[in-house]
Amino acid sequence: MNNSSLYTADRTTHLKIVALSLVASIAVLIVMIAARTSFDTSRIEASGPAIKAGKPIAITHGDITVIR
């Protein structure tokens, strides 16, 4: 048995590689879920009054023109 290459490896070696990949991906998924921070949108409050957008204006500084 020559298991040093994926092409010449036998069936059990391929099964071990797939099983190890599955276990590693599940471990990464568990760590990511555990590290997730909770984001509660009910606690967010506006810091000022809502304003409407006005007419667009052009601001020129040298050769640069910005339209806002």
N, C-alpha and C positions, 0 to 999 in steps of 0.2 A: 504494500500500500504506500503510495506516494501522496501524502496529504499536504505537501508544501506549496501547492498551487491550487487555485480554485478550479482549474480545468481538469486536473488529475485527481482531485479529492473525491472521496467516496460519498455515498448518500448520508451517512451519519455525520460526517464533517459539515456538509451543507446544512443539515438539520440543526447542528450545534450553533452555527453562525446565525441562522435565522432566529433561533430561540434567544441567543444572547442579544441580538439586535432588538428583539421585541421587549425583553426585560429592561434593556437600557433606555428605550424610548418611553416605557411606562414609568421608569424612575425619574426621567427628566420631566415628564408630564406631572407627576406628583409634586416634585419640587416647585414647578412653576405655579401650580394651583395653590400650594402652601404659601408661596411668597407673594401672592397677589394681595394688593391692598384693597380694602373695601372703599367704594366710592359712593357716598350717600348724597344724592342730588337734592334731597329735601332740606339739607342744612346749608345750601348755598343761597346767599342773599345778595341782591344787587347793592352796589356801593354808591349809587347815585341815580338821579332821575334818567328816564329814557329820553333820548333826543332824536329828532328826525334829521335825516340827511338833507342838507341844503343843496343849492345849485353847485355844479362842479366849477372849480376855479383852477387857473393855471399859475403856477409859481415858477418864476424864472430866476436862476442863479448862474450867471456866466453863460455858458453854452448849453446848460442842462435845463430842460423844461419838464416839470412834473405836474400832471393833472390830477387833482384830488377832488 
